[in-house]
Amino acid sequence: MTERLHIFPSTAAVEAFNRAALAETGILFGIRALTLKRLCEALYAASSDERRPVSAVGQKLLMEDLVVGHYAGRTGLLAGIIEFPGFVTSLDSLFGELKQALVTAETFAATVRAMPDNGRLTELAALFGHYSRSLNERGLLDHHDKDLLALQELRNGAPLPPLFDRITGVTIHAIYDFTPLQLAVVAELSRRMPVTIDLPYDTGREQLYSYVARTADRIESLDDSNLALEPVFTEPDGVFLSPLRAAVFDAGEEAPPLPPANLSLLAAPGAYRECEEIGRRIRDLMERGTDPVSIAVICRELRNYGPMLEDVCRRFAIPVSYRRGAPLATAPLVSACLAPLTLVQARFGREELLALLKSSYYDLSPHGLDPDQVEEVLLDIRYLDESVGRLEELLARRIAWLEQRHAANRDDRSTGRRLASTRAVGREMAPLLGELRRFGGAKTLAEFSTLLAGFIDRHHLYRRGIEAADSRALKRDASAITLFQQVLDDLARDIRSLGMEERTFTPADFLELIQQGMTGVFLAGERRSGVGIMNFHDARGLTFPHVFIAGLNEGICPPRHDGHPLFKDSDKLQFQKTAGQRLFRTAIEKGEEEPLLFYLAIGCAGEALTLSYSYVDGRGNEMLRSPLLDELLAAVPLHEERIPVNRIIPDPTDCREREELLNSLARNRRFEASSTVTELAPALARIAATAAIEATRENFFTTDELSARAALSTPYTGTLHDPAILADLEACYTSSPGNRFAPTTLEEYGCCPFRYFLKRLLHLAPVEKPELELAVKDEGSLVHEILQRFFEERMAAGRLPLKGDGTDKDAMAAAAAGVFDLWEKELAVGKPLLWELGKEKLLPLLERLVELEAADDSGLVPAACELPFTDLEVTDLDGSRFFLHGKIDRVDISSDGGLRVVDYKLAGNTQRYRQLMKEENLGEISFQVPVYLLAAAKELELRGLGPSRRMSARYWLLRKVEPLEKPFGDDESAPFLATDPITRSRRGDDNFLNRLCAKVRAMKRGEFPVTPRECEQCDFASVCRYVAVGLREESSDG
């Protein structure tokens, strides 16, 4: 009996093939189908190599150690970025790409030496060589080495593993993106038996199949008569794929074709809402009797959509098919075991602590407590985390306060009950908190492992897992125990192999190592039939009756393809030219695959296809459709079902979970349901208490006129009413430092009072995320420093006004070089992976600025740079005072009394800054220009250089090297900037200082409503439940 071995791109496709084969023959012997990865693993397993595979965690630790040692002296082009969290990951991906391209460390170094001088690549070659030697010295293999060893076994003529028994040929399906190493393995295999590669291709549609054409060229270039390797070109078809592909790529002059039946387009207000709407449609299908196995949700990538889809499926009780079982990291038992580390990292956050206490694996009953009691006490003391003090201390202070209150009124039973409960929680929680605190601080891996084992043993976490009455849960937890222990054992073995037994880790580092070790590890016992959730690559070769293709937005599908941050596309092209081989795919070449992936995903649908995208993001900003979807809709117009932004809560008949039903009943004020559905009564009572609040919020947000909206504002939409709070605000804003304002602070209030409140009064700080490049604010500081140095040097040299000649340009280059050197020496470049490239981009902009400054014939020349001003006094018409402070980027003056303030902006949005210059926006959302003009005029008068006869302001938009200028101080605009009380009283709101004072008075009154002028790049989107409504001023006719 002879068989063919079939190779597929994903495990899901392998399983689909096996199911079909079993249904056809009724029996399945041996392995007839597998993935290319599984093939290489089988070839490696049959080898006699004695080196031990190192885990991904051990590989990361080794790389980190090598990088630290290599740059111990902090010298080298890459020394300034090695601490960036993504550096080691980038290095790992580079070494993997090189190995998959069959480029050894020796070959890489030799080729780099033959290339034009490139210090960065030379350093990378040294690191690659060091890494390869370190693996060999320790007798270790990374996962790419296993593939290389599989190739070596084939080339050495080693016997094929047992899975090839009775196999006489191989067919490779739906794989067209071979790496050079994978293609070499396939080619060597074809020396043993015939290999057929099915490639999706049609010569009449080069645009769609250009990516495959490159693979076909590589296969043809092998040109070895000993290879029994045959590419077979077949264009895929499908119920939806064939007509849609023809409509887009074969379009003529005829009218657009009618869309296929059961093809629909869904637009949702946000990605999660998109997932919810898909979930509702899946539930509808299931309720009509559709088997969940026949449904698939396919996305270009699952990094963002995967967790959201799984969460929706959990909420809506939709079974999800895990092709290898559920991820180990999702096991509840594992979460309970890792709770000490999670709690330490979260500063003993309330939610994390309650998650442990409410876990079915942790038992509070021996302590006479229940989790609800603990939660009640934590809520009573308003505890969030230990940012304001240790929990034990907060409980002690609360107990003392309750004791005083109870002593004053012994008949107050409520206080007595709260006191007893708080005492019990404080007493019984103290030992647990002490135990958890031992996980804080840096420790060796062995020390952390001992602590973790002790915690698991003392609280009987494993025992409770295997005592589960539910057989499915028992199997899941037994698998979790085995696999979790294996992860810990593998980590300990890697540490020993790498000689890092004495190395210490923070709790966060240790937790991260465990989480990395659990990546790609899946539970047994969770394998079940359900809806398939997969990415475009894994969906290749599969078919489902019902398919949803989600996330069809620009930047998501297709994703942006960037070159490798360390081994750029220009490096790859130069390397290939020097080596005389095509080894790598550039970002442009990778992008050629996107149309094909999209249409292959469409080809998965057999009976019904839904395409979906988000038309706004989580902040209410408009999102664009995918260009692939736009191209399709241009050829095949589809009716779009758009989910309204304000349809947050479905009607009761459309609810798919208990919480949705409760919210729907509350929205419709149907609290009488509690009398007929007793299970809902407590929840409805709680919801009823907040329904009125939400109703007032809804009225506030749906009112589009500013004055009417302000009248509706309450403490729940940002306007404070409590007399004690208002008294505190009055005291704050009438004494230092509260009565001192910077123009940027005032602009924060003008653009969004609530954002100002969160940032300036509550002092909420956004989580800083590391950037690949220099942060925008740091880049702005860098440019300011260069321009300050340049103009001060020109002033000192008597070289103003600028001539724009070579001397000026050389001076600008020297100023930039000096600042660059200073920043590099002080490591003030942040962690910019592209620092050198950034400098190259900046220099031409600065040179162009010199040319434009020299062409300025206004007679104004720089007189001061980075001019500070403090205590610029402003007196309100009611007699109250406050002060302004700040720093002016540049002040220019002329001999005839002219004054100009210059503000550098590392931006290119001309329209935005033109709007900020308009008088209607000055004192509303724009404060810098008028404040700087008033401050500069006063400063020049103090220096005996005033008064100024004409004033102007200039924005230098450095991204475009474009100046925007506006005159001030003429007969028309002078009253607007007037400072004398008589003119101000006459002008009213048409005076800048009056507008400014009105803003400060509003702050004193506690007016911080959620009325943003724009939400772009807001740091507080996660804590602001803003509903976007177009705001308008009150109409003039009333």
WOWODA-V897847 format. One record per backbone hydrogen bond with DSSP energy under -1.0 kcal/mol. NH is the residue of the N-H (numbers start at 1). CO is the residue of the C=O. E is the energy in kcal/mol with one decimal. If there is no record, write none. Layout:
NH,CO,E + NH,CO,E
This chain:
3,166,-2.1 + 5,169,-2.8 + 6,32,-2.8 + 7,171,-2.7 + 8,34,-1.9 + 14,10,-1.7 + 15,11,-2.6 + 16,12,-2.1 + 17,13,-2.1 + 18,14,-2.5 + 19,15,-2.5 + 20,16,-2.1 + 21,17,-2.6 + 22,18,-2.5 + 23,19,-2.3 + 24,20,-1.6 + 25,21,-2.5 + 26,22,-2.5 + 34,6,-2.0 + 39,35,-1.9 + 40,36,-2.1 + 41,37,-2.1 + 42,38,-2.0 + 43,39,-2.2 + 44,40,-2.4 + 45,41,-2.6 + 46,42,-1.2 + 47,44,-1.9 + 52,139,-2.7 + 54,141,-3.2 + 59,55,-2.6 + 60,56,-2.0 + 61,57,-2.4 + 62,58,-2.5 + 63,59,-2.3 + 64,60,-2.7 + 65,61,-2.3 + 66,62,-2.5 + 67,63,-2.7 + 68,64,-2.4 + 69,65,-2.2 + 70,66,-2.7 + 71,67,-2.1 + 72,69,-1.2 + 74,71,-1.8 + 79,76,-1.1 + 81,78,-1.6 + 84,81,-1.5 + 87,84,-2.4 + 90,86,-2.5 + 91,87,-2.5 + 92,88,-2.7 + 93,89,-2.4 + 94,90,-2.1 + 95,91,-2.6 + 96,92,-2.3 + 97,93,-2.4 + 98,94,-2.5 + 99,95,-2.4 + 100,96,-2.6 + 101,97,-1.1 + 102,99,-1.7 + 103,98,-2.7 + 108,104,-2.6 + 109,105,-2.3 + 110,106,-2.4 + 111,107,-2.5 + 112,108,-2.4 + 113,109,-2.0 + 114,110,-1.2 + 122,118,-2.0 + 123,119,-2.1 + 124,120,-2.1 + 125,121,-2.6 + 126,122,-1.9 + 127,123,-2.2 + 128,124,-2.7 + 129,125,-2.4 + 130,126,-2.4 + 131,127,-2.6 + 132,128,-2.5 + 133,129,-2.4 + 134,130,-2.3 + 135,131,-2.1 + 136,132,-2.0 + 137,133,-3.0 + 138,134,-1.5 + 139,136,-1.1 + 140,135,-2.9 + 141,52,-1.9 + 146,142,-1.3 + 147,143,-1.1 + 148,144,-2.2 + 149,145,-2.6 + 150,146,-1.9 + 151,147,-2.0 + 152,148,-2.3 + 153,149,-2.4 + 154,150,-1.8 + 155,151,-2.5 + 156,152,-2.1 + 157,154,-1.4 + 158,153,-2.4 + 164,161,-2.2 + 165,162,-2.5 + 167,164,-2.2 + 168,3,-3.0 + 170,194,-2.5 + 171,5,-2.7 + 172,196,-3.3 + 173,7,-3.0 + 181,100,-2.6 + 183,179,-2.7 + 184,180,-2.0 + 185,181,-2.1 + 186,182,-2.3 + 187,183,-2.6 + 188,184,-2.6 + 189,185,-2.2 + 190,186,-1.8 + 191,188,-1.2 + 192,189,-1.7 + 193,189,-1.6 + 195,228,-3.1 + 196,170,-2.9 + 197,230,-2.3 + 198,172,-2.9 + 199,232,-3.0 + 205,202,-2.1 + 209,205,-1.8 + 213,209,-2.1 + 214,210,-1.3 + 215,211,-1.2 + 216,212,-2.7 + 217,213,-2.3 + 218,214,-1.8 + 219,215,-2.3 + 220,216,-2.5 + 221,217,-2.0 + 222,219,-1.2 + 227,224,-1.9 + 228,190,-1.5 + 230,195,-2.7 + 232,197,-3.2 + 234,199,-2.5 + 242,238,-1.8 + 244,240,-1.9 + 245,241,-2.8 + 246,242,-2.1 + 247,243,-2.2 + 248,244,-1.8 + 249,245,-2.8 + 250,246,-2.1 + 264,609,-2.3 + 266,611,-3.0 + 267,641,-2.7 + 268,613,-2.3 + 270,268,-1.8 + 274,270,-1.9 + 275,271,-2.2 + 276,272,-2.4 + 277,273,-2.4 + 278,274,-2.0 + 279,275,-2.5 + 280,276,-2.3 + 281,277,-1.9 + 282,278,-2.2 + 283,279,-2.4 + 284,280,-2.2 + 285,281,-2.1 + 286,282,-2.6 + 287,283,-2.5 + 288,284,-1.1 + 289,286,-1.8 + 290,285,-2.5 + 294,291,-2.1 + 295,292,-1.9 + 296,546,-2.2 + 297,532,-3.2 + 298,548,-3.3 + 299,534,-2.0 + 306,302,-1.5 + 309,305,-2.8 + 310,306,-2.5 + 311,307,-2.1 + 312,308,-2.3 + 313,309,-2.5 + 314,310,-2.1 + 315,311,-2.4 + 316,312,-2.6 + 318,313,-3.0 + 321,531,-2.4 + 325,322,-1.2 + 328,521,-3.0 + 330,327,-1.5 + 331,328,-1.9 + 335,331,-1.9 + 336,332,-2.1 + 337,333,-2.2 + 338,334,-2.2 + 342,338,-2.3 + 343,339,-3.0 + 344,340,-2.1 + 345,341,-2.3 + 346,342,-1.9 + 347,344,-1.3 + 348,343,-3.3 + 350,384,-3.2 + 353,349,-2.4 + 354,350,-2.7 + 355,351,-2.0 + 356,352,-1.5 + 357,353,-2.2 + 358,354,-2.6 + 362,359,-1.3 + 367,364,-2.0 + 368,365,-2.1 + 369,364,-1.3 + 374,370,-1.7 + 375,371,-2.8 + 376,372,-2.4 + 377,373,-2.0 + 378,374,-2.6 + 379,375,-2.5 + 380,376,-2.0 + 381,377,-2.0 + 382,379,-1.1 + 383,378,-2.8 + 386,347,-2.3 + 394,390,-2.3 + 395,391,-2.6 + 396,392,-2.0 + 397,393,-2.4 + 398,394,-2.0 + 399,395,-2.6 + 400,396,-2.3 + 401,397,-2.2 + 402,398,-2.7 + 403,399,-2.5 + 404,400,-2.0 + 405,401,-2.2 + 406,402,-2.9 + 407,403,-2.5 + 408,404,-1.6 + 412,409,-1.6 + 413,411,-1.5 + 416,412,-1.8 + 417,413,-2.6 + 418,414,-2.3 + 419,415,-2.5 + 420,416,-2.2 + 421,417,-2.4 + 422,418,-2.6 + 423,419,-2.4 + 424,420,-2.2 + 425,421,-2.4 + 426,422,-2.7 + 427,423,-2.6 + 428,424,-2.7 + 429,425,-2.3 + 433,429,-2.8 + 434,430,-2.4 + 435,431,-2.2 + 436,432,-2.6 + 437,433,-2.1 + 439,436,-1.7 + 440,437,-2.0 + 443,505,-2.4 + 448,444,-2.3 + 449,445,-2.6 + 450,446,-2.2 + 451,447,-2.2 + 452,448,-2.7 + 453,449,-2.6 + 454,450,-2.3 + 455,451,-2.3 + 456,452,-2.5 + 457,453,-2.3 + 458,454,-2.9 + 459,455,-1.8 + 460,457,-1.2 + 461,456,-2.0 + 464,460,-2.2 + 465,461,-1.4 + 466,462,-1.9 + 474,470,-2.6 + 475,471,-2.3 + 476,472,-2.1 + 477,473,-2.9 + 478,474,-2.6 + 479,475,-2.0 + 480,476,-2.2 + 481,477,-2.6 + 482,478,-2.0 + 483,479,-2.7 + 484,480,-2.7 + 485,481,-2.2 + 486,482,-1.7 + 487,483,-2.3 + 488,484,-2.2 + 489,485,-2.7 + 490,486,-3.0 + 491,487,-2.2 + 492,488,-2.2 + 493,489,-2.5 + 494,490,-2.5 + 495,491,-2.2 + 496,492,-2.0 + 497,493,-2.7 + 498,494,-2.1 + 499,496,-1.2 + 500,495,-2.7 + 503,500,-1.3 + 505,443,-3.5 + 510,506,-2.6 + 511,507,-2.5 + 512,508,-2.3 + 513,509,-2.3 + 514,510,-2.1 + 515,511,-2.5 + 516,512,-2.5 + 517,513,-2.3 + 518,514,-1.6 + 521,518,-2.2 + 523,326,-3.5 + 531,319,-3.0 + 532,295,-2.4 + 534,297,-2.1 + 536,299,-1.3 + 539,535,-1.6 + 540,537,-1.0 + 542,539,-2.2 + 544,604,-3.2 + 546,294,-2.4 + 547,608,-2.3 + 548,296,-2.5 + 549,610,-2.9 + 550,298,-1.9 + 552,612,-2.1 + 553,551,-2.1 + 554,624,-2.2 + 556,553,-2.0 + 557,553,-2.7 + 572,568,-2.4 + 573,569,-2.6 + 574,570,-2.1 + 575,571,-2.8 + 576,572,-2.8 + 577,573,-2.1 + 578,574,-2.3 + 579,575,-3.0 + 580,576,-2.0 + 581,576,-1.1 + 590,586,-2.5 + 591,587,-2.0 + 593,590,-1.5 + 594,591,-1.1 + 597,593,-2.4 + 598,594,-2.2 + 599,595,-2.2 + 600,596,-2.5 + 601,597,-2.0 + 602,598,-1.8 + 603,599,-1.9 + 604,601,-1.3 + 605,602,-1.7 + 606,544,-2.1 + 607,545,-2.5 + 608,545,-2.7 + 609,262,-2.6 + 610,547,-2.3 + 611,264,-2.7 + 612,549,-2.3 + 613,266,-1.8 + 615,268,-2.3 + 617,621,-2.2 + 620,617,-1.9 + 623,615,-2.3 + 626,552,-2.1 + 630,626,-2.7 + 631,627,-2.3 + 632,628,-1.7 + 633,629,-2.9 + 634,630,-2.0 + 636,632,-2.7 + 641,265,-2.7 + 643,267,-3.0 + 647,644,-1.1 + 648,646,-1.5 + 654,651,-2.0 + 655,652,-1.1 + 661,657,-2.1 + 662,658,-2.5 + 663,659,-2.5 + 664,660,-2.6 + 665,661,-2.7 + 666,662,-2.4 + 667,663,-2.7 + 668,664,-1.9 + 669,666,-1.7 + 670,665,-3.2 + 671,669,-1.1 + 673,670,-1.3 + 674,671,-1.8 + 675,672,-1.7 + 677,673,-2.8 + 680,677,-1.8 + 684,680,-2.9 + 685,681,-2.2 + 686,682,-1.9 + 687,683,-2.5 + 688,684,-2.7 + 689,685,-1.2 + 690,687,-1.1 + 691,687,-1.2 + 694,690,-2.4 + 695,691,-2.1 + 696,692,-2.1 + 697,693,-2.1 + 698,694,-2.5 + 699,695,-2.3 + 700,696,-2.2 + 701,697,-2.8 + 702,698,-2.2 + 706,1032,-2.3 + 709,705,-2.8 + 710,706,-2.5 + 711,707,-1.5 + 713,710,-1.1 + 717,714,-2.1 + 719,714,-2.5 + 720,1006,-3.0 + 726,722,-2.6 + 727,723,-2.4 + 728,724,-2.0 + 729,725,-2.4 + 730,726,-2.4 + 731,727,-2.3 + 732,728,-2.5 + 733,729,-2.7 + 739,735,-1.4 + 740,737,-1.6 + 741,883,-2.6 + 746,742,-1.9 + 747,743,-2.1 + 748,744,-1.8 + 749,745,-1.8 + 750,746,-2.6 + 751,747,-2.6 + 752,748,-2.2 + 754,1009,-1.1 + 756,752,-2.0 + 757,753,-2.3 + 758,754,-2.4 + 759,755,-2.4 + 760,756,-3.3 + 761,757,-1.3 + 762,757,-2.4 + 764,758,-2.8 + 779,775,-2.7 + 780,776,-2.5 + 781,777,-1.9 + 782,778,-2.2 + 783,779,-2.2 + 784,780,-2.5 + 785,781,-2.3 + 786,782,-2.0 + 787,783,-2.6 + 788,784,-2.6 + 789,785,-2.3 + 790,786,-2.5 + 791,787,-2.6 + 792,788,-2.3 + 793,789,-1.9 + 794,790,-2.2 + 795,791,-2.5 + 796,792,-2.3 + 797,793,-1.8 + 798,795,-1.5 + 799,794,-3.0 + 809,805,-2.2 + 810,806,-2.8 + 811,807,-2.0 + 812,808,-2.2 + 813,809,-2.4 + 814,810,-2.4 + 815,811,-2.4 + 816,812,-2.5 + 817,813,-2.6 + 818,814,-2.3 + 819,815,-2.1 + 820,816,-2.9 + 821,817,-2.5 + 822,818,-2.1 + 823,819,-2.7 + 824,820,-2.5 + 825,821,-2.4 + 826,822,-1.9 + 828,823,-3.0 + 833,772,-5.5 + 835,832,-1.2 + 838,834,-2.5 + 839,835,-2.1 + 840,836,-1.9 + 841,837,-1.8 + 842,838,-1.7 + 843,839,-1.9 + 846,842,-2.0 + 847,843,-2.2 + 848,844,-2.2 + 849,845,-2.0 + 850,846,-1.8 + 851,847,-1.6 + 852,848,-2.2 + 853,849,-2.7 + 854,850,-2.1 + 855,851,-1.2 + 856,853,-1.2 + 861,893,-2.7 + 863,891,-3.5 + 864,891,-1.5 + 866,889,-2.5 + 867,888,-2.0 + 869,886,-2.4 + 872,884,-2.6 + 873,871,-1.0 + 874,882,-2.7 + 876,880,-3.1 + 879,876,-2.1 + 882,874,-2.0 + 883,739,-3.0 + 884,872,-1.8 + 885,741,-2.1 + 886,869,-2.3 + 888,867,-3.2 + 890,902,-1.2 + 891,864,-2.6 + 892,900,-3.3 + 893,861,-2.5 + 894,898,-1.5 + 897,894,-1.4 + 899,950,-2.1 + 900,892,-2.5 + 901,952,-1.8 + 902,890,-2.8 + 903,954,-2.7 + 905,956,-2.8 + 907,905,-2.4 + 910,908,-1.5 + 913,909,-1.6 + 914,910,-2.0 + 915,911,-2.1 + 916,912,-1.7 + 921,918,-1.4 + 922,918,-1.0 + 923,926,-3.1 + 924,921,-1.8 + 925,921,-2.1 + 926,921,-2.1 + 931,927,-2.1 + 932,928,-2.9 + 933,929,-2.3 + 934,930,-2.4 + 935,931,-2.7 + 936,932,-2.9 + 937,933,-2.4 + 938,934,-1.9 + 939,935,-2.4 + 940,936,-2.5 + 941,937,-1.9 + 942,938,-2.1 + 943,939,-1.3 + 944,941,-1.4 + 945,940,-3.4 + 949,897,-1.9 + 950,897,-1.1 + 951,968,-2.1 + 952,899,-1.7 + 953,966,-2.3 + 954,901,-2.6 + 955,964,-2.9 + 956,903,-2.5 + 957,962,-2.8 + 958,905,-2.7 + 958,956,-1.1 + 959,907,-2.0 + 961,957,-1.2 + 962,957,-2.1 + 964,955,-2.7 + 966,953,-2.3 + 968,951,-4.1 + 974,970,-2.7 + 977,973,-1.0 + 984,980,-2.1 + 985,981,-2.7 + 986,982,-2.0 + 987,983,-2.3 + 988,984,-2.2 + 990,987,-1.7 + 992,976,-3.3 + 995,991,-2.0 + 996,992,-2.6 + 997,993,-2.7 + 998,994,-2.0 + 999,995,-1.7 + 1000,996,-1.8 + 1001,997,-2.6 + 1002,998,-2.0 + 1003,999,-1.9 + 1004,1000,-2.2 + 1005,1001,-1.7 + 1006,1003,-1.7 + 1007,1002,-2.5 + 1008,718,-1.9 + 1008,1006,-1.1 + 1010,717,-2.1 + 1011,1009,-2.0 + 1013,751,-3.4 + 1018,1015,-1.7 + 1023,1020,-1.3 + 1026,1024,-1.5 + 1032,704,-2.5 + 1038,1035,-1.5
